Amino acid sequence: MVKDEILPIVDEALKQLESVDTENKKVEKMNDMQINAEQFAKDTLKELIAYYKGDDVPEKAIKQSDEKLKEKYDDVLDYRDKLLDQYNLEQTENEDEDEDSKFYKIKRVED
C-alpha cells in the first residue's frame, strides 16, 4: 500500500513544489525547505518499506528518521510563521468553491 498509493502522492507533491516559480528569496528558501522535507519523507517511506519486507534496516534507524522528519517539518512551519509575522500576514482556510482543495491562502492581516 505505501509503495503503490503513498509514494506516488509524495512524488506528485514534490513535482508541484519543484515547479513553483518564486520571485522572492525568502519564499524560495521556504519552498526549498519543504522540498527537502518531502524528499526526506519519501526516503523514510522507502526505508520503512524495506524494514517491513524484512531487509536489514534496524528499528532504531526508522525511529531516528521519523524524529528527523518531524524536525524538518517543524523547521518549515517555524520559518513560515516567522515570515507571516515579519510581513504582517495570516494563513487562512481555502475559501474557494473547490472544497477538495487543500491549499491555504495567505493574506495581509486586517487592521
C-alpha positions, 0 to 999 in steps of 0.5 A: 500500500505505501509503495503503490498509493503513498509514494506516488502522492509524495512524488506528485507533491514534490513535482508541484513544489519543484515547479513553483516559480518564486520571485522572492528569496525568502519564499524560495528558501521556504519552498526549498525547505519543504522540498527537502522535507518531502524528499526526506519523507519519501526516503523514510517511506522507502526505508520503512518499506524495506524494514517491513519486507524484512531487509536489514534496516534496524528499528532504531534507524526508522525511529531516528528518521521519523524524529528527523522528519518531524524536525524538518517539518517543524523547521518549515512551519517555524520559518513560515510563521516567522515570515507571516509575522515579519510581513504582517500576514495570516494563513487562512482556510481555502475559501474557494468553491473547490472544497477538495482543495487543500491549499491555504491562502495567505493574506495581509492581516486586517487592521 
